Amino acid sequence: MSLIDPMDRVLHPVRHPRPGVWSDQGPRPRQQDAAAVAVAGLDRRVGALMTYGHRGAALMDGFGGHPAVEEVTQRAARRAAEAAAARGALAGLAAAAEVVRAAEGEDDDGPDCVGAVVAVEQRQAAWTGDVRVYTWRRADHTLTLHTADHTEGAAIRARLADGTAAGEQLGDPAEYDHVITTSIGCHTAPETPETDPRPSQDRAGWVMLPGDCDAIILTCDGVHDALTHEDMWGTVLTCEKYGAEAVARALVEDARAADAARDPEHRVDDNATCVVIPIGPIGA
């Protein structure tokens, strides 16, 4: 078990509630997940009110066998969080893409990753691939998923739902859930912010998050592929009173336990990472 300390990625001391980040390498020989939290802008007093810097958060999930995947994914997460804090979620995604594309160079098999980026105070999220963004609202105990996976499996489900293709032509969507259709290094950013997060073959997703949420939660597939939405809801409900780190750790550990209980042929067996960004006093 390893804890990625999000405060390593904070640009200066802040008074925002402390974020929680927890990661577990699992059975994989390499840890290719990376998370970062950053703050831009100075705290300042306006009349009787104290305003604080804007936060950015990023979760990247590297893939492939390139020896630089871990390093590039970590740099992409850091740059994405910093840019999102200063200029918004799409700027964060673009900053991560610059890191990945610079590392790829002319190598078609260079390092790459999928990821999600959040501009916390602006309530913006942008993503590629199958990293997810949720919000938690304490008032009515609501856990809401705001992103749609950019995978072949999700695209097949969408086509089946709208009747554009017959099931026998496409196969079982579950068999294609691991095939991503966008990545940080290979995607087209929305020309204008898209608020309809439908699966896309090449475009990044972008969505506004609700202003009344109490926390923003980012997970990689090692977490949400091992847990149902109801499982995740129960974990957040049980642990949120203990703070953001407790929620992040519990989600990762519950995912590990659930995966271990599966038939070996159906296990996720992946790195598992969760980021929890409290908006208000979670755990207070």
C-alpha positions, 0 to 999 in steps of 0.5 A: 500500500502506498500513499501519494501525498497530494501536498507534494503537488501544492504550489504554496500553503493553502487553507482549503480542506486537505485533499485525499489521494490513495493508490495501490500498485496491485499485482502489476509489476509497475505503478503507472497511475499518477495523481497531483493537486495544485493551487494557483493564486494567492489567498487574499482578504476582500473586505470581511471575506477571505478568498483562497487560491483556485485548485486543480487536480489530475489523475492519470493512468499510464499504459503500455510497456514503454520504460518512460511511462511512469515518469511521463505520467507523473509529469503529465499529472503535475502539469495538468493540475497546475494548469487547471488551477490557473486556467481551467480543466481544458487547459489542464488537459492540454498541458498534459498532452504537451508532456505526453506528445513531447515524450512520444516524439516520432515514436508511435509506441511512445508513453501515453496515458488516459486521465481526468482533470478538474478545476475545482473552484470553477467546477469544470472537468475534462477527461480522456479514456476511462478515468472517471469524475464523480461528485458527492452531495452530503445533503441527500447522500448522492454520488453522481458520475459525470463522465462517460468512458471513452472505450469501445465498450461504451461506444457499442452500448451507445449504438445499441441504445440508439438503435443504430446497429444490431447487437450481433454486429457489434458483439458483447460490449463488456469484451471491449471495455478495456479498449480506449478510444481517446488518450492524453497523447491522442485526442482532439480537444473540444472546439467549444466546451461540450456539456454532453459527455457521450462517448467519442472516438477522438474528442476529449470530454468536458462537463460542468460539475454541480455547484452544490457538491461537497466533494469531487472524486476521481477514480481510475479503472482499477477502482470503478471496474472492481466496484459497482456504483452502489458499492462506491456509494456505500463506501463514501457514505460510511467514510466521509465523516472521517475525511477525504483521505479516509474516503480515498483509501477505503475506495481503493481497499474496497476495490482490492477486496472485491477484485480478490473475491472474483473468479481469476479470469474476471479480475481487474488486476490493475493499479488502483488510485483515487483522488478526493477533493473536499469542497467543504468541511468533509470529516468536520 
